[in-house]
Amino acid sequence: MGREIATLVAVLNVPKPLLRVKTFEALGLKLDPTTNRLEILRPYIILLV
């Protein structure tokens, strides 16, 4: 979808990914579990600090 962010990543020995939801939220996206497709939650805004 052409969106990019910088995010922290932790590599853990777990059976399921834990960071996916937070990363999608930071990008303004969500995963629809019924269709397994990404949906746009809000407009994409880049904040430069």
C-alpha positions in Angstrom: 0.0 0.0 0.0 3.1 2.2 -0.2 3.3 3.1 3.5 6.5 3.1 5.4 7.5 3.6 9.1 10.4 3.0 11.4 9.5 0.7 14.3 11.2 -1.3 17.0 11.5 -5.0 16.5 12.1 -7.7 19.1 12.9 -11.2 18.1 11.3 -13.7 20.5 10.9 -17.5 20.5 7.1 -17.5 20.5 4.6 -19.5 18.4 2.7 -16.4 17.0 4.0 -13.0 16.0 3.3 -10.3 18.6 4.3 -7.1 16.8 2.0 -7.3 13.7 -0.9 -5.4 15.2 1.1 -2.5 16.6 2.9 -2.2 13.2 -0.3 -2.2 11.3 -1.8 0.4 13.6 1.2 2.7 13.2 0.7 2.4 9.5 -3.0 3.3 9.8 -4.0 -0.2 8.6 -5.9 -3.2 10.0 -6.2 -6.8 9.0 -9.7 -8.1 8.3 -9.7 -11.6 9.8 -12.7 -12.7 7.7 -11.0 -11.8 4.3 -7.3 -11.8 5.4 -7.0 -8.4 3.6 -5.5 -5.1 4.8 -7.9 -2.2 5.2 -7.1 1.5 5.7 -8.1 2.8 9.1 -7.0 6.4 8.6 -5.1 8.6 6.2 -1.3 8.1 6.2 0.5 11.0 7.8 4.3 11.2 8.1 5.5 13.1 11.2 9.0 14.5 11.0 10.6 15.3 14.4 
